[in-house]
């Protein structure tokens, strides 16, 4: 029996069976008493219904649109009580079906083929539904773009596929009222620029997911809120995600935590092209370094791996807005690579909520009213035409480039800030939120000015090395001093306005790596461009005499080699540290004869 595509599904349920209804399918009869098969006597032709098992049937079939896998919900009676289990379609064949006897199915060796035949035919008539786990923007087989929320949002009506809440990672079912949520924005958020920015961040996930499909430079927008626990960080992050779904860490809400392996977090992100998520409490991550994880998270593509058959496994991809919270700066858990500071935005010690009452009022509303704003936002995009995203983004890119301070990264930063502002712009159009975009832009610009300093890797490295020198100044010889330290790193020379500190080349490179600066040559090049080095010609190094002729054993130890150059000069990096920077930190004053007139005056001689 083939299922007619236009035929209504045959709905079988436990109650109808208990009320005495019989379902004839082929030569089988499904009754409350059990599953029967019509058996025809070959001699007499008499047909007798023979019970072959306790009642069982396929309640529904479900197909995952992403994997194409099909499973069935099998309902059966055991010990007088009905139970339900989900099994793969492949488990309905006789050899697999009999294995389910361990679950209480009444499947015997004598009848397992008949039962498999019945279930195989009956499932064709059972109700069918389609689900998906990948959320956000998705390209259909006809090439059209749809947005997968709790159901499919599209320009034209689509088949009634729904989000697989049970098998997926997110609960996207909207709850409550859009009007109540908007009233909370008006009463508790308006006028608080940082919170208004976070509302923009919630909507921005939709734009990030869309733009990433057409622009290579658009990847996941990673925003970290750092500072004390009383600043309202988590409340702000939950407000942002309430735009699209359940702002909670329970029942598959959009609030996740850093407490998990990097693979688990990446797996959760895979296939997400437009739903914002929160990674709460950075301190819960036990990873010593988050450098690799943050690069992968922002790039939106997991590392290539092999499957059990040693074949290349399909790589998960994503592009959305990820909000992180923690008392600690996220960059303290990474190396000093400037690339991360362009990929991830950090807001430190911002008072997100104005008071405890303000935070409570926001949480009280978003706990029961969420998801509707995002749906209205996406529907507006389809009604206006998706080109509105590109157009609005381009407009705000121009504004950001003209407003942001000049830096090598201004264009890249402008593209990311423009997504936040474009999201707020469209939210204002679609929901009449009246977010103050000019104030939000000013807030972002001020934050960028602070980050520019932190983003200067050369300056950060110079500060690090200066502190290192102060802490370990006894490891350096002083010009004119015959005393040689046991563990010599180099030599210091006092000048009119600075101390020239000559680090042995391998020592400085080693210390920079230990400080998280993976490529010392990049740091050294920056110092040379800034004029912070004493060099010879075009080289970044200098030849400096550290050891005397009679100190060759000490020299070998310091250089870490048994063979030292015949000339007494060694290759060094000579950095210039201003005297003002070191005032009060040099533990022992040099002898006055070692200094020039200005330096002697500075020390009080």
Secondary structure by P-SEA (a helix, b strand, c coil): cccccccccccccaaaaaabbbbbcccbbbccccbbbbbbcccccbbbbbbccccccccbbbbcccccbbbbbbbbbcccbbbbbbbccccccaaaaaaacccccccccccaaaaaaaaaaaaaacbbbbbbcccccccccccbbbbbcccccccccccccccccccccccccccccaaaaaaaaacccccaaaaaaaaaaaaaaaaaaaaaacccccccbbbbbbcccccaaaaaaaaaaccccccccccccccccccccaaaaaaaacccccbbbbbccccccccccaaaaaaaaaaccccccccccccccbbbbbbbbbbbbccccccccccccaaaaaabbbbccccccccaaaaaaaaaacccccaaaaaaaaaaaaaaccaaaaaaaaaaaaaaaaccccccaaaaaaaaaaaaaaaaaaaaaacccccaaaaaaaaaaaaaaaaaaaaaaaaaaaaaaaaaaaacccccccccccccccccccccccccccccccccaaaaaaaaaaaccccaaaaaaaaaaaccccccccccbbbbbcccccaaaaaaaaacccccccccccccbbbbbbccccccccccccccccccaaaaaaacc
